[in-house]
Amino acid sequence: AQSVTQLDSQVPVFEEAPVELRCNYSSSVSVYLFWYVQYPNQGLQLLLKYLSGSTLVKGINGFEAEFNKSQTSFHLRKPSVHISDTAEYFCAVSVYAGNMLTFGGGTRLMVKP
Amino acid sequence: DADVTQTPRNRITKTGKRIMLECSQTKGHDRMYWYRQDPGLGLQLIYYSFDVKDINKGEISDGYSVSRQAQAKFSLSLESAIPNQTALYFCATSETTGLGADTQYFGPGTRLTVL
């Protein structure tokens, strides 16, 4: 079975500052990796996903994530955040054999003016 | 119009009552899912369906049942609601690509409170 740990439940940051949201996973088989974002009172939407190939993945709204197999991590970064990035961010994994997502507990990003 | 809709959006019910949450999609996807979200726990899979005749239990199916009435409709039932089923419930859909990395598309959620 696989598991996902998001190391920070909340991350406060000032507008225009850089941010990193951390995600570590555990799995005995190869996985696909995802970041989803949930804006207030909305469902989740895909931010980016890693399938294979380049370990640096670019997503929507200026976010990117880097897959590190040796450290089993998939941290999400943005060089300069905006107030509109305030949301909850979820890291998730699925294994090659199926499409079931296992989610981390979520990180609430709070961007302050 | 939204591609994945959920009704109701909010519901308050009492312990022991039967309740049904409904999900409809216009994306034409074959796979549908029900999740519940609890603070700090992320989303946990309740049931999933790969097509109308293929329904499977997820990690937390106890106390829940589902019905896939058509490709576009997937309902979640709580036969006898209990307070610890108070949560935010999400429906999601995906299209089979065979790659195991299909993007899931989520509805806006149903906030359920069981008193």
Interface residues (C-beta under 8 A of the other chain):
Chain A: V4 Q6 S9 Y32 Y36 N41 Q42 G43 L44 Q45 L46 K49 L51 F90 S94 V95 Y96 A97 G98 N99 M100 L101 F103 G104 G105 G106
Chain B: V4 R31 G40 L41 G42 L43 Q44 L45 Y48 G58 F90 A92 S94 T96 L99 G100 A101 D102 T103 Q104 Y105 F106 G107 P108 G109
